[in-house]
Amino acid sequence: MTANRVWTPDVLEGFEQSELELPDGAVATLVRMRQDAAAAVGAPKAGQTAGPERGIDRPAVLYLHGYVDYFFQTHLAAAFEARGYRFYAIDLRGYGRSLGRGVGPELENFVPEISVYAQDLDAAAKAIAQEQGSDRLVGLGHSTGGLIMPLWAATRPGRLEALVLNSPWLDLNGNWFMRGPATRAIQLLARIAPKAAISALHVHYGRALHKDTGGEWDYDLTWKPHDGFKAGLPWLASIRRWQARAQQGLNIKEPVLVMTSARRGDPAHWHQELLTTDSILDPRQMWRWAPRLGDDVEVRALEGGTHDLTLSPEPVRSRFMEETIDWLDRITAA
């Protein structure tokens, strides 16, 4: 990689993207708001900061999506940019913009071992540092990204100044049988039948979100389909291994803010509170395991929040963004 990175127009208006070439030949995609679009939402100009480039006086933010997901939350980027944080998002290999852009046949959203995503995040962090002229970086991870990001931070001590997790996937949302005997069976089957896969998602949450089925949000249903993609058993076994590792404790030294919905909703059936409860994961599991992530972990629950708090109905999503950025202001100025 060089500092003269090539940026091309993105699928989102006002944004641009750049390929991240990874050591094993795969490709991830880095996304940022264009400078003119950032200025339009009130972001500081170059002459208003301590350095030659906009945002050097504050760390950049790297956003990591969840499973069956990609970055499309333009309002999230705008909120950070308006407060002086240069905002970047990554679509991991096999996700969203990166789907089908690696070498060889790819399964959607699939890797046999999620620790390989450290390559994607390393590449993104390096590219951002080169663009910004500064190593200052904050991580923001949602759902599966809320598991991957702290695992990466734990193996890169000091790389992040702070970490924000939006409804992190720290445990399997199921009963004791699913978390115990079924998990052991999945780990065994993943070795015996590495190409086996299972259905991953119920359709109700996605349908409640998307504008074509009565929701508020417009996103690409080929990249984020309501019923998800098939989940490969090796991937799921890897998720369960690393969830167990996180539950044992990650010893992250940097401050961590964990934001969740205040209530769990039913993921398997349509109901009126799909967008005001977490109807994908169980917040009670997040509350239980979040303190194990590090030495300085704060957990906050938002009444009326959905699984992706940035997609919650107003005023909850604005409250999520305001509380997150206020917390970062305090942490990064200390």
Phi, psi and omega per residue, in radians:
M1 nan 2.618 3.078
T2 -2.243 2.900 3.100
A3 -1.180 -0.398 3.120
N4 -1.500 1.058 -3.083
R5 -1.238 2.510 3.125
V6 -1.565 2.180 3.081
W7 -2.016 2.367 -3.137
T8 -2.165 2.784 -3.137
P9 -0.997 2.436 -3.117
D10 -1.667 2.965 3.066
V11 -1.207 -0.367 3.101
L12 -1.604 2.307 3.132
E13 -1.117 2.307 3.136
G14 1.522 0.090 -3.119
F15 -2.140 2.852 3.078
E16 -2.447 2.786 -3.061
Q17 -2.314 2.783 3.116
S18 -2.540 2.375 3.122
E19 -1.291 2.467 2.996
L20 -1.919 1.912 3.116
E21 -1.448 2.207 -2.994
L22 -1.801 2.772 -3.025
P23 -0.997 -0.539 -3.081
D24 -1.653 0.193 3.104
G25 1.632 -0.138 3.084
A26 -1.304 2.981 -3.130
V27 -2.309 2.295 2.926
A28 -1.961 2.955 -3.069
T29 -2.261 2.239 3.095
L30 -1.745 2.401 -3.089
V31 -2.207 2.471 3.056
R32 -2.560 2.806 3.045
M33 -1.349 2.416 3.075
R34 -1.107 2.664 -3.102
Q35 -1.042 -0.712 -3.126
D36 -1.182 -0.649 3.102
A37 -1.189 -0.674 3.098
A38 -1.118 -0.718 3.111
A39 -1.091 -0.593 -3.112
A40 -1.168 -0.444 3.111
V41 -1.669 0.142 3.042
G42 1.667 0.260 3.120
A43 -1.156 2.565 3.120
P44 -1.041 2.531 3.073
K45 -1.534 2.932 -3.060
A46 -0.960 -0.710 -3.088
G47 -1.298 -0.099 -3.090
Q48 -1.715 0.089 -3.119
T49 -2.096 3.048 -3.079
A50 -1.364 -0.262 -3.088
G51 -2.062 3.076 -3.105
P52 -1.253 -0.318 -3.122
E53 -2.036 2.591 -3.129
R54 -1.080 2.300 3.003
G55 1.705 -0.033 -3.084
I56 -1.173 -0.457 -3.141
D57 -1.267 -0.209 3.062
R58 -2.301 2.697 3.136
P59 -1.174 2.683 2.950
A60 -1.310 2.814 3.120
V61 -2.043 2.326 3.069
L62 -2.005 2.049 -3.122
Y63 -1.695 2.368 3.116
L64 -2.174 2.129 -3.078
H65 -1.245 3.115 3.086
G66 -1.727 -2.868 3.130
Y67 -1.400 2.545 -3.008
V68 0.843 1.071 -2.974
D69 -2.782 2.947 3.016
Y70 -2.875 3.020 -3.118
F71 -1.424 2.121 3.018
F72 -2.496 0.063 -3.034
Q73 -1.461 1.322 -3.070
T74 -1.082 -0.563 3.138
H75 -1.157 -0.510 3.083
L76 -1.179 -0.812 3.095
A77 -1.043 -0.769 -3.110
A78 -1.078 -0.677 -3.128
A79 -1.121 -0.750 3.118
F80 -1.202 -0.758 -3.131
E81 -1.070 -0.702 -3.130
A82 -1.129 -0.400 3.130
R83 -1.731 0.167 3.025
G84 1.630 0.153 3.109
Y85 -1.777 2.076 3.064
R86 -1.213 2.203 -2.975
F87 -1.890 2.266 3.045
Y88 -2.211 2.659 3.031
A89 -2.328 2.613 3.098
I90 -2.095 2.327 2.885
D91 -1.694 1.956 -3.110
L92 -1.057 2.840 3.029
R93 -0.863 2.367 3.103
G94 1.346 0.118 3.136
Y95 -2.127 2.496 2.947
G96 0.825 -2.116 -3.110
R97 -1.066 -0.418 -3.080
S98 -1.579 -0.098 -3.061
L99 -1.114 2.181 3.112
G100 1.336 0.205 -3.080
R101 -1.846 0.138 3.077
G102 -1.634 -2.721 3.122
V103 -1.858 2.486 3.107
G104 1.314 3.067 3.138
P105 -1.190 2.382 -3.133
E106 -2.119 2.458 2.945
L107 -1.608 2.492 -3.136
E108 -1.020 2.246 3.007
N109 1.069 0.317 -3.008
F110 -1.950 2.323 2.788
V111 -2.420 2.618 3.132
P112 -1.302 -0.308 -3.091
E113 -2.526 2.015 -3.007
I114 -1.263 -0.230 3.087
S115 -1.122 -0.293 3.111
V116 -1.138 -0.374 3.129
Y117 -1.143 -0.224 3.022
A118 -1.032 -0.565 3.083
Q119 -1.099 -0.751 -3.140
D120 -1.087 -0.801 -3.100
L121 -1.246 -0.638 3.047
D122 -1.036 -0.783 -3.128
A123 -1.130 -0.716 3.128
A124 -1.137 -0.786 -3.140
A125 -1.080 -0.696 3.122
K126 -1.154 -0.775 3.141
A127 -1.103 -0.723 3.140
I128 -1.134 -0.754 3.124
A129 -1.054 -0.709 3.112
Q130 -1.163 -0.694 3.130
E131 -1.187 -0.714 -3.051
Q132 -1.501 -0.369 -3.018
G133 1.241 0.427 -3.086
S134 -2.697 2.547 3.105
D135 -1.548 -0.002 -3.056
R136 -1.216 2.196 -3.032
L137 -2.627 2.453 3.035
V138 -2.070 2.432 3.091
G139 -1.747 2.469 3.080
L140 -2.355 1.908 -3.056
G141 -2.094 2.425 3.132
H142 -2.009 2.303 2.989
S143 0.998 -2.004 3.082
T144 -1.077 -0.631 3.022
G145 -1.083 -0.455 3.078
G146 -1.345 -0.165 2.937
L147 -1.651 -0.792 -3.069
I148 -1.141 -0.740 -3.063
M149 -1.109 -0.817 3.100
P150 -1.178 -0.554 3.057
L151 -1.087 -0.729 3.094
W152 -1.138 -0.787 -3.133
A153 -1.064 -0.653 -3.119
A154 -1.151 -0.507 3.137
T155 -1.641 -0.019 3.111
R156 -2.260 1.082 -3.055
P157 -0.996 2.341 3.141
G158 1.471 -0.113 -3.103
R159 -1.243 -0.648 3.100
L160 -1.793 2.579 3.012
E161 -1.456 -0.522 -3.120
A162 -2.837 2.881 -3.077
L163 -2.432 2.258 3.076
V164 -2.025 2.291 -3.139
L165 -2.106 2.182 -3.120
N166 -1.832 1.792 3.141
S167 0.915 1.073 -3.060
P168 -1.237 2.536 -3.132
W169 -1.532 1.521 -3.068
L170 -1.781 -0.081 3.122
D171 -2.805 2.850 3.114
L172 -1.391 2.218 3.140
N173 -1.379 1.552 -3.106
G174 -2.944 3.137 -3.118
N175 -1.407 -3.112 -3.072
W176 -1.043 -0.595 -3.121
F177 -1.154 -0.772 3.140
M178 -1.146 -0.681 -3.097
R179 -1.359 -0.365 -3.108
G180 -1.922 -1.578 -3.079
P181 -0.980 -0.727 -3.117
A182 -1.169 -0.647 3.085
T183 -1.088 -0.750 3.127
R184 -1.130 -0.629 3.093
A185 -1.164 -0.709 3.104
I186 -1.077 -0.736 -3.131
Q187 -1.137 -0.632 3.085
L188 -1.216 -0.833 -3.115
L189 -1.120 -0.556 3.127
A190 -1.088 -0.547 3.101
R191 -1.395 -0.646 -3.095
I192 -1.348 -0.692 -3.071
A193 -2.272 1.303 -3.021
P194 -1.129 -0.242 3.115
K195 -1.710 0.027 -3.133
A196 -1.257 2.600 -3.133
A197 -2.549 2.763 3.128
I198 -2.285 2.809 3.045
S199 -1.140 2.488 -2.964
A200 -1.893 -0.639 -2.953
L201 -2.278 2.680 2.872
H202 -1.532 2.737 -2.987
V203 -1.491 -0.243 -2.865
H204 -1.193 -0.738 -3.121
Y205 -1.087 -0.822 3.141
G206 -1.082 -0.723 3.126
R207 -1.140 -0.600 3.098
A208 -1.198 -0.500 -3.126
L209 -1.395 -0.738 -2.864
H210 -1.402 2.482 -3.066
K211 -1.114 -0.501 -3.110
D212 -1.256 -0.266 3.140
T213 -2.163 0.535 3.021
G214 1.709 -0.032 -3.118
G215 -1.544 -2.977 -3.035
E216 -1.757 -0.290 -2.880
W217 -1.955 2.493 3.119
D218 -1.959 1.974 3.097
Y219 -2.517 2.926 -3.018
D220 -1.359 2.002 -3.093
L221 -1.328 -0.179 3.004
T222 -1.380 -0.451 3.115
W223 -1.647 -0.456 -3.111
K224 -2.408 1.195 -3.127
P225 -1.249 2.640 -3.078
H226 -1.037 -0.718 -3.100
D227 -1.616 0.158 3.033
G228 1.262 -2.882 3.026
F229 -2.007 2.847 3.027
K230 -1.103 2.358 3.131
A231 -1.660 2.026 3.099
G232 -1.143 2.408 -3.103
L233 -1.060 -0.679 3.082
P234 -1.048 -0.693 3.096
W235 -1.073 -0.814 -3.121
L236 -1.148 -0.672 3.084
A237 -1.096 -0.686 3.097
S238 -1.133 -0.740 3.077
I239 -0.976 -0.804 -3.092
R240 -1.185 -0.632 3.086
R241 -1.099 -0.777 -3.074
W242 -1.356 -0.466 2.975
Q243 -1.103 -0.745 3.092
A244 -1.068 -0.675 3.115
R245 -1.138 -0.738 3.120
A246 -1.125 -0.656 3.141
Q247 -1.175 -0.472 3.083
Q248 -1.277 -0.419 3.136
G249 2.092 2.287 -3.105
L250 -1.858 -0.243 3.055
N251 1.047 0.635 3.060
I252 -1.203 2.252 -3.082
K253 -1.531 -0.437 -3.098
E254 -1.362 2.690 3.128
P255 -1.070 2.454 -3.136
V256 -2.222 2.287 3.025
L257 -1.973 2.135 3.109
V258 -1.932 2.096 -3.130
M259 -1.972 2.329 -3.109
T260 -2.409 2.904 2.879
S261 -1.212 2.754 3.134
A262 -1.416 -0.281 -3.039
R263 -2.486 2.630 3.056
R264 -1.564 2.474 3.054
G265 -2.055 2.893 -3.130
D266 -1.319 2.064 3.136
P267 -1.404 -0.318 -2.942
A268 -1.614 -0.181 -3.076
H269 -2.413 2.684 3.050
W270 -1.211 2.367 3.031
H271 -2.674 2.907 -2.988
Q272 -1.316 -0.166 -3.093
E273 -1.924 0.422 3.106
L274 -1.012 -0.574 -3.083
L275 -1.762 0.083 3.090
T276 -2.183 0.137 3.021
T277 -2.388 2.905 2.996
D278 -1.497 1.812 -3.112
S279 -1.818 0.443 3.000
I280 -2.088 -0.921 -3.123
L281 -2.055 3.084 -3.109
D282 -1.902 1.927 3.138
P283 -1.000 -0.503 -3.126
R284 -1.094 -0.595 3.067
Q285 -1.176 -0.680 3.099
M286 -1.102 -0.762 3.130
W287 -1.087 -0.608 -3.116
R288 -1.233 -0.786 -2.969
W289 -1.661 -0.369 -3.089
A290 -0.963 -0.729 -3.139
P291 -1.067 -0.305 3.123
R292 -1.366 -0.174 -3.050
L293 -1.218 -0.593 -3.077
G294 -2.952 -2.925 -3.062
D295 -1.482 -0.370 -3.032
D296 -2.383 1.457 -3.072
V297 -2.108 2.204 3.063
E298 -1.978 2.308 -3.123
V299 -2.035 2.268 3.104
R300 -2.265 2.403 3.107
A301 -1.967 2.316 -3.113
L302 -1.881 2.016 3.064
E303 -1.124 2.297 -3.136
G304 1.511 0.139 3.136
G305 -1.528 2.544 3.048
T306 -1.663 -3.080 -3.054
H307 -1.001 -0.928 2.995
D308 -1.582 1.835 -3.022
L309 -1.066 -0.433 3.111
T310 -1.227 -0.271 -3.141
L311 -1.853 0.181 3.109
S312 -1.168 2.690 3.023
P313 -1.064 2.633 3.025
E314 -1.175 2.584 0.111
P315 -1.595 0.173 -3.000
V316 -1.161 -0.746 -3.102
R317 -1.122 -0.644 3.089
S318 -1.174 -0.632 3.087
R319 -1.121 -0.733 3.090
F320 -1.010 -0.852 -3.104
M321 -1.164 -0.726 -3.129
E322 -1.143 -0.804 -3.136
E323 -1.130 -0.687 3.132
T324 -1.101 -0.828 -3.078
I325 -1.258 -0.641 3.041
D326 -1.030 -0.758 3.120
W327 -1.088 -0.763 3.131
L328 -1.134 -0.693 3.081
D329 -0.963 -0.787 -3.116
R330 -1.198 -0.748 -3.069
I331 -1.217 -0.799 -3.011
T332 -1.397 -0.278 3.073
A333 -1.549 -0.197 -3.070
A334 -1.223 nan nan
